[in-house]
Amino acid sequence: MQSVVTFEKPLPHLSLADWDARLYDLQVTADTRRADAFDLRHSARQLRNETRIKTEWDTYHNNNRLQARIYEIEQWISTIKELLDRIDREMNALKEEKASTERELEQLNMPLLVTSECLSNRDGRRSTELTYDLADTELKKELCVIESNKKMLIDRCQSAWEKINRLEVVKFKLQLDLNDKNEALQIDKDMVSLDKDCANITYKTNSLKTPNRMITNAQWLEKCEATRKMAVDELQDTLKLRESLFVARGKARNALRAQTDVTNYMMRRRVYDTQRARNELQWQKMKMEENMDKLSKDLKIMGEQFADKVNAMKVAETRLATRAYRPGIELAADEADLGLKEEVRNLRESIRQLQDKLDCAKATYNALEAASIKITIDLQDKEQSLDTDTRALEMRSALETKRPQGTDRNLVLAKVEDEVPKVDM
C-alpha cells in the first residue's frame, strides 16, 4: 500500500544517455556558433578596415588627382591670361601703328595736291616753253611715287584692319576658353573641399554615365595646345605686320623724300636753265637793238646820200638835156658832153648800188626787227615760265620738312625721343 501518490507527465522521458547526448550537442552547437560569430566579427572588422583604408586611399589619390588637375588648369589659365594680355598689347600697338599709317596716308594728300598743282601751273606755260623737260618728267614720277605710296599704305592699313579683326576673334575664343577653365577650376576646387561630412552630398542617378560630349584628356590637351598655337601664330604675324607697317611708312617717306629732292633739283635746274636762256636772249636783244640803232643811222645816212645822188643825177641830166638845144655846129660832142654822159652813167650806177644797198639794209633792219620781236615774245614766254617754275618751287617749299640730325636723328630712329627730357638752350 503506497502512502504518497505521484504523478508523471504524459510525455516520453529521456534517458540519461540521451540527456548527455543532447547536452553535448548543445555544447557543440554553441561552440560552432561562437566560432562562426568570431569569424564573422573578424572578417567584418577586416572588411571594415580594408574598405576604410581603400576609401581613404582612393579619396587621397583622387584629391591628389583633383589637385593636379587644378594645378594644370591654373597653369593653362595663367597661359591664356598671358596670351590675352599679349593680344591686348599687340592689338593696341597694331592700332597705334595703323593710326600712324593712316596719318601718314593723310599727309600724302598735301604732296599730291602740290604736285598736281605744280603740273597744272607748268601746263600754263606758253608757246615754245611748253616742253616735256626733266622737271615735268620728275613731277610725273613724283605723282606716280605718291600714288604708289598711297596704294601701299592703303593695302597695309587694310591688312592691319583684317589682322585686328582676326585678333578679336582669337581673343573671343581665348576668353571663352578662359571662362570654361575658370568654371571647371571652381568646380574642381569645390570638389576638393567636399568630404563625407558636408551637407550637400546625395545619391546621384546613374553617376557612372559618361556624358556624350566628354573627350579624352589627350584630346583636351590637343585642343588647348591648338588654341595656344593659334594665338601665338597670330601674335607672331601681328609682330611681323607691325614691322611691315613701320617699314612701309619709312619706305614711303624715303621714296617720296628722294623723289622730292630729285624733283626740286630738276625744278631748280630748269629755273637756272630758263634764267640763263633769258639772260642770253636779253643780251641778244640788247645787241640787236644796238645794231638796229646803228643800222637805222646808216639807213638815214644812205637815204641822204641817195637823195644827194638823185639831185646830182637830175643836175647832170638837166645839163645834158639843155646842151642838146645848142644851135648849129655848136651841138658838138665835146669834152663837157662826154664828161656829163660819163657822170650820168656813174651816177646811175651809184644810185643803183645805193638802192640795192638801201634795200638790203632795210631788209636787214626788218629781219632784225622781226628777230627782236620774236626774242621779245620768247623773253615774255621765258619770264612767264620762270614765274611759273618759281611759284612751283615756292609751293613745293611746303613739302620740305626740317630733318633731325645727329643725336636727334638717332632718337627719332630709335623711337625714344619722348623719353629723353627736353633741354632748354
C-alpha positions as CSV (number, residue, x, y, z in Angstrom):
1,M,0.0,0.0,0.0
2,Q,1.5,3.4,-1.1
3,S,1.3,6.3,1.3
4,V,2.1,9.1,-1.4
5,V,0.5,9.3,-4.8
6,T,2.9,10.5,-7.6
7,F,2.0,11.8,-11.0
8,E,4.2,11.9,-14.2
9,K,3.8,14.0,-17.3
10,P,2.3,12.1,-20.1
11,L,5.4,12.7,-22.2
12,P,8.2,10.4,-23.2
13,H,11.1,10.7,-20.8
14,L,14.7,10.8,-22.0
15,S,17.3,8.5,-20.9
16,L,20.4,9.8,-19.2
17,A,22.4,8.9,-22.3
18,D,20.0,10.9,-24.4
19,W,20.3,13.7,-22.0
20,D,24.1,13.6,-22.1
21,A,24.0,13.5,-25.9
22,R,21.7,16.4,-26.1
23,L,23.9,18.4,-23.7
24,Y,26.9,17.5,-25.9
25,D,25.0,18.6,-29.0
26,L,24.1,21.9,-27.4
27,Q,27.7,22.4,-26.4
28,V,29.0,21.6,-29.9
29,T,26.3,23.9,-31.5
30,A,27.2,26.8,-29.1
31,D,30.9,26.3,-29.9
32,T,30.2,26.3,-33.6
33,R,28.0,29.4,-33.3
34,R,30.6,31.2,-31.2
35,A,33.3,30.2,-33.7
36,D,31.1,31.4,-36.6
37,A,30.4,34.7,-34.7
38,F,34.1,35.2,-34.1
39,D,35.0,34.5,-37.7
40,L,32.2,36.9,-38.8
41,R,33.4,39.6,-36.4
42,H,37.0,39.1,-37.5
43,S,36.1,39.2,-41.2
44,A,33.8,42.1,-40.7
45,R,36.5,44.0,-38.8
46,Q,39.0,43.1,-41.5
47,L,36.4,44.2,-44.2
48,R,35.8,47.5,-42.4
49,N,39.5,48.1,-42.1
50,E,40.1,47.3,-45.7
51,T,37.2,49.3,-47.1
52,R,38.1,52.2,-44.8
53,I,41.7,52.1,-45.9
54,K,40.8,51.7,-49.6
55,T,38.3,54.5,-49.3
56,E,40.8,56.8,-47.6
57,W,43.5,56.0,-50.1
58,D,41.0,56.4,-53.1
59,T,39.9,59.7,-51.6
60,Y,43.5,60.7,-51.1
61,H,44.6,59.7,-54.6
62,N,41.5,61.4,-56.1
63,N,42.2,64.5,-54.1
64,N,45.7,64.5,-55.4
65,R,44.4,64.0,-58.9
66,L,42.0,66.8,-58.4
67,Q,44.8,69.0,-57.0
68,A,47.0,68.1,-60.0
69,R,44.1,68.8,-62.3
70,I,43.6,72.1,-60.6
71,Y,47.3,72.9,-60.9
72,E,47.2,72.0,-64.6
73,I,44.1,74.1,-65.2
74,E,45.7,77.0,-63.3
75,Q,48.8,76.8,-65.5
76,W,46.6,76.9,-68.6
77,I,44.6,79.8,-67.2
78,S,47.9,81.6,-66.5
79,T,49.0,80.9,-70.0
80,I,45.7,82.0,-71.5
81,K,45.7,85.2,-69.4
82,E,49.2,85.9,-70.5
83,L,48.2,85.4,-74.2
84,L,45.2,87.6,-73.6
85,D,47.4,90.3,-72.2
86,R,49.8,89.9,-75.1
87,I,46.9,90.1,-77.6
88,D,45.6,93.3,-75.9
89,R,49.1,94.8,-76.1
90,E,49.6,93.7,-79.7
91,M,46.1,95.0,-80.6
92,N,46.8,98.4,-79.0
93,A,50.3,98.5,-80.7
94,L,48.8,97.5,-84.0
95,K,46.0,100.1,-83.7
96,E,48.7,102.7,-83.0
97,E,50.7,101.6,-86.0
98,K,47.5,101.6,-88.1
99,A,46.7,105.1,-86.9
100,S,50.2,106.3,-87.6
101,T,50.0,104.7,-91.1
102,E,46.6,106.4,-91.7
103,R,48.1,109.8,-90.6
104,E,51.0,109.1,-93.0
105,L,48.4,108.4,-95.6
106,E,46.6,111.6,-94.9
107,Q,49.8,113.5,-95.1
108,L,50.3,112.3,-98.6
109,N,47.3,114.5,-99.7
110,M,49.4,117.7,-99.4
111,P,52.3,116.4,-101.7
112,L,49.7,115.0,-104.1
113,L,47.9,118.4,-104.2
114,V,51.2,120.3,-104.5
115,T,52.5,118.1,-107.3
116,S,49.2,118.2,-109.3
117,E,49.1,122.0,-108.8
118,C,52.7,122.3,-110.0
119,L,51.8,120.2,-113.1
120,S,48.7,122.3,-113.7
121,N,50.7,125.6,-113.3
122,R,53.5,124.4,-115.5
123,D,51.0,123.3,-118.1
124,G,50.1,127.0,-118.3
125,R,53.5,127.8,-120.0
126,R,53.2,129.4,-123.4
127,S,54.5,128.6,-126.9
128,T,58.0,127.0,-127.0
129,E,58.3,126.9,-123.2
130,L,55.6,124.2,-123.0
131,T,58.1,121.4,-123.2
132,Y,58.5,117.8,-121.7
133,D,61.5,118.8,-119.7
134,L,63.2,116.9,-116.9
135,A,61.3,118.8,-114.3
136,D,58.0,117.8,-115.9
137,T,59.2,114.2,-116.1
138,E,60.2,114.2,-112.4
139,L,56.9,115.8,-111.3
140,K,55.1,113.0,-113.1
141,K,57.4,110.4,-111.5
142,E,56.7,112.1,-108.1
143,L,53.0,111.8,-108.8
144,C,53.4,108.1,-109.5
145,V,55.5,107.6,-106.4
146,I,52.8,109.3,-104.3
147,E,50.1,107.1,-105.8
148,S,52.2,104.0,-105.3
149,N,52.8,105.1,-101.6
150,K,49.1,105.6,-101.1
151,K,48.3,102.2,-102.6
152,M,51.0,100.5,-100.5
153,L,49.8,102.3,-97.3
154,I,46.2,101.6,-98.0
155,D,47.0,97.9,-98.5
156,R,48.9,97.9,-95.2
157,C,46.0,99.5,-93.4
158,Q,43.6,97.0,-94.9
159,S,45.9,94.2,-93.7
160,A,46.1,95.7,-90.2
161,W,42.3,96.1,-90.1
162,E,41.9,92.4,-91.1
163,K,44.5,91.4,-88.5
164,I,42.7,93.3,-85.8
165,N,39.5,91.5,-86.7
166,R,41.3,88.1,-86.5
167,L,42.8,89.1,-83.2
168,E,39.4,90.0,-81.9
169,V,38.2,86.5,-82.9
170,V,41.2,84.9,-81.3
171,K,40.6,87.0,-78.2
172,F,36.9,85.9,-78.1
173,K,37.9,82.3,-78.4
174,L,40.5,82.6,-75.7
175,Q,38.1,84.4,-73.4
176,L,35.5,81.6,-73.9
177,D,38.2,79.0,-73.1
178,L,39.3,81.0,-70.1
179,N,35.7,81.3,-68.8
180,D,35.3,77.5,-69.3
181,K,38.5,76.8,-67.5
182,N,37.6,79.2,-64.6
183,E,34.3,77.4,-64.2
184,A,36.0,74.0,-64.4
185,L,38.6,75.2,-61.9
186,Q,35.9,76.4,-59.5
187,I,34.1,73.1,-59.8
188,D,37.3,71.1,-59.1
189,K,38.1,73.3,-56.1
190,D,34.6,72.7,-54.8
191,M,35.0,69.0,-55.3
192,V,38.4,69.0,-53.5
193,S,36.8,70.8,-50.5
194,L,33.9,68.3,-50.5
195,D,34.1,65.5,-47.9
196,K,31.7,63.0,-46.3
197,D,30.7,65.4,-43.6
198,C,29.3,68.0,-46.0
199,A,25.6,68.7,-46.0
200,N,25.2,68.9,-49.8
201,I,26.1,65.3,-50.7
202,T,23.4,63.0,-52.1
203,Y,23.0,59.9,-54.2
204,K,23.0,60.6,-57.9
205,T,21.2,58.8,-60.6
206,N,23.5,56.9,-62.9
207,S,26.6,58.7,-61.7
208,L,28.9,56.5,-63.8
209,K,27.3,57.5,-67.0
210,T,29.7,59.2,-69.5
211,P,28.3,62.5,-71.0
212,N,28.0,62.4,-74.8
213,R,30.3,65.5,-75.2
214,M,33.1,64.2,-73.0
215,I,36.5,64.0,-74.6
216,T,39.7,62.3,-73.6
217,N,42.5,64.1,-71.7
218,A,44.7,63.7,-74.8
219,Q,42.1,65.4,-76.9
220,W,41.7,68.1,-74.3
221,L,45.5,68.7,-74.3
222,E,45.5,68.8,-78.1
223,K,42.7,71.4,-78.1
224,C,44.5,73.5,-75.5
225,E,47.7,73.3,-77.5
226,A,45.9,74.2,-80.7
227,T,44.3,77.2,-79.1
228,R,47.6,78.4,-77.7
229,K,49.4,77.8,-81.0
230,M,46.7,79.7,-82.9
231,A,47.1,82.7,-80.5
232,V,50.9,82.5,-80.7
233,D,50.9,82.3,-84.5
234,E,48.5,85.3,-84.7
235,L,50.8,87.2,-82.3
236,Q,53.9,86.4,-84.4
237,D,52.0,87.5,-87.6
238,T,50.9,90.7,-85.8
239,L,54.5,91.5,-84.9
240,K,55.6,91.0,-88.5
241,L,52.7,93.1,-89.6
242,R,53.6,95.9,-87.2
243,E,57.1,95.8,-88.5
244,S,55.8,95.9,-92.1
245,L,53.7,98.9,-91.3
246,F,56.7,100.7,-89.8
247,V,58.9,99.7,-92.7
248,A,56.2,100.7,-95.2
249,R,55.9,104.2,-93.7
250,G,59.7,104.6,-93.7
251,K,59.9,103.3,-97.2
252,A,57.1,105.6,-98.4
253,R,58.7,108.6,-96.7
254,N,62.2,107.8,-98.1
255,A,60.9,107.2,-101.6
256,L,58.9,110.4,-101.6
257,R,61.7,112.4,-100.0
258,A,64.2,111.1,-102.6
259,Q,61.8,111.8,-105.4
260,T,61.0,115.2,-103.9
261,D,64.7,116.0,-103.7
262,V,65.2,115.0,-107.4
263,T,62.2,116.9,-108.5
264,N,63.3,120.0,-106.6
265,Y,66.7,119.7,-108.1
266,M,65.3,119.4,-111.6
267,M,63.0,122.3,-110.9
268,R,65.9,124.5,-109.7
269,R,67.9,123.3,-112.7
270,R,65.1,124.2,-115.0
271,V,64.8,127.6,-113.4
272,Y,68.5,128.1,-113.8
273,D,68.4,127.0,-117.4
274,T,65.5,129.3,-118.1
275,Q,67.3,132.2,-116.3
276,R,70.4,131.5,-118.4
277,A,68.4,131.4,-121.6
278,R,66.5,134.6,-120.6
279,N,69.8,136.3,-119.8
280,E,71.2,135.2,-123.2
281,L,68.1,136.4,-125.0
282,Q,68.2,139.7,-123.1
283,W,71.8,140.1,-124.2
284,Q,70.9,139.2,-127.8
285,K,68.0,141.6,-127.7
286,M,70.3,144.3,-126.4
287,K,72.9,143.7,-129.1
288,M,70.2,143.5,-131.8
289,E,68.7,146.8,-130.6
290,E,72.2,148.3,-130.7
291,N,72.7,147.0,-134.3
292,M,69.2,148.2,-135.2
293,D,70.1,151.7,-133.9
294,K,73.3,151.7,-135.9
295,L,71.6,150.3,-139.0
296,S,68.9,152.9,-138.6
297,K,71.5,155.7,-138.5
298,D,73.2,154.1,-141.6
299,L,69.9,153.9,-143.4
300,K,69.3,157.6,-142.7
301,I,72.8,158.4,-144.0
302,M,72.3,156.2,-147.0
303,G,68.9,157.9,-147.6
304,E,70.6,161.3,-147.5
305,Q,73.3,160.1,-149.9
306,F,70.7,158.6,-152.2
307,A,68.9,161.9,-152.2
308,D,72.2,163.7,-153.0
309,K,72.9,161.3,-155.8
310,V,69.4,161.7,-157.2
311,N,69.8,165.5,-157.1
312,A,73.2,165.2,-158.8
313,M,71.6,162.9,-161.4
314,K,69.0,165.5,-162.0
315,V,71.6,168.2,-162.4
316,A,73.7,166.1,-164.9
317,E,70.7,165.0,-166.9
318,T,69.4,168.6,-167.0
319,R,72.7,169.8,-168.2
320,L,72.7,167.1,-171.0
321,A,69.2,167.8,-172.0
322,T,69.7,171.6,-172.0
323,R,73.0,171.3,-174.0
324,A,71.1,169.3,-176.6
325,Y,69.4,172.5,-177.7
326,R,72.7,174.2,-178.8
327,P,72.3,175.7,-182.3
328,G,74.2,174.8,-185.5
329,I,77.6,173.4,-185.3
330,E,77.7,174.2,-181.6
331,L,76.0,170.9,-180.9
332,A,79.3,169.1,-180.8
333,A,80.4,166.1,-178.7
334,D,82.9,168.0,-176.7
335,E,84.7,167.1,-173.5
336,A,81.9,168.5,-171.5
337,D,79.3,166.4,-173.2
338,L,81.4,163.3,-172.8
339,G,82.1,164.2,-169.1
340,L,78.4,164.8,-168.4
341,K,77.4,161.5,-170.0
342,E,80.1,159.7,-168.0
343,E,78.8,161.4,-164.9
344,V,75.2,160.3,-165.7
345,R,76.4,156.7,-166.2
346,N,78.4,156.8,-163.0
347,L,75.5,158.4,-161.0
348,R,73.1,155.8,-162.3
349,E,75.4,153.0,-161.3
350,S,75.9,154.7,-157.9
351,I,72.2,155.2,-157.4
352,R,71.6,151.5,-158.4
353,Q,74.2,150.4,-155.9
354,L,72.9,152.7,-153.2
355,Q,69.3,151.5,-153.9
356,D,70.4,147.8,-153.7
357,K,72.3,148.5,-150.5
358,L,69.4,150.5,-149.1
359,D,67.0,147.7,-149.9
360,C,69.4,145.2,-148.3
361,A,69.8,147.4,-145.3
362,K,66.0,147.8,-144.9
363,A,65.5,144.0,-145.3
364,T,68.2,143.5,-142.7
365,Y,66.6,146.1,-140.4
366,N,63.2,144.4,-140.9
367,A,64.8,141.0,-140.2
368,L,66.4,142.4,-137.1
369,E,63.1,144.0,-136.0
370,A,61.3,140.6,-136.6
371,A,64.0,138.8,-134.7
372,S,63.8,141.3,-131.9
373,I,60.0,140.9,-131.7
374,K,60.4,137.2,-131.7
375,I,63.0,137.4,-129.0
376,T,60.8,139.8,-127.0
377,I,57.9,137.3,-127.3
378,D,60.2,134.4,-126.3
379,L,61.5,136.5,-123.5
380,Q,58.0,137.1,-122.3
381,D,57.3,133.4,-122.5
382,K,60.5,132.7,-120.6
383,E,59.6,135.2,-118.0
384,Q,56.2,133.6,-117.6
385,S,57.8,130.2,-117.5
386,L,60.3,131.4,-114.9
387,D,57.5,132.9,-112.9
388,T,55.6,129.6,-113.1
389,D,58.6,127.5,-112.1
390,T,59.4,129.9,-109.3
391,R,55.8,129.7,-108.0
392,A,56.0,125.9,-108.2
393,L,59.2,125.9,-106.2
394,E,57.6,128.2,-103.6
395,M,54.6,125.8,-103.4
396,R,57.0,122.9,-103.1
397,S,58.7,124.5,-100.1
398,A,55.8,123.2,-98.0
399,L,57.0,119.7,-98.7
400,E,60.4,120.4,-97.2
401,T,60.5,119.4,-93.5
402,K,63.3,120.0,-91.1
403,R,65.1,116.8,-90.8
404,P,66.8,116.0,-87.5
405,Q,70.5,115.5,-87.5
406,G,73.0,113.7,-85.2
407,T,71.6,112.6,-81.8
408,D,68.1,113.9,-82.6
409,R,68.0,111.7,-85.7
410,N,69.1,108.7,-83.7
411,L,66.5,109.3,-81.1
412,V,63.8,109.5,-83.8
413,L,65.0,106.3,-85.4
414,A,65.1,104.5,-82.1
415,K,61.6,106.0,-81.3
416,V,62.7,107.2,-77.8
417,E,62.5,110.9,-78.4
418,D,59.7,111.2,-76.0
419,E,61.6,109.5,-73.2
420,V,64.5,112.0,-73.3
421,P,63.9,115.2,-71.3
422,K,64.0,118.4,-73.3
423,V,66.9,120.7,-72.6
424,D,66.2,124.5,-72.9
425,M,69.1,126.2,-74.5
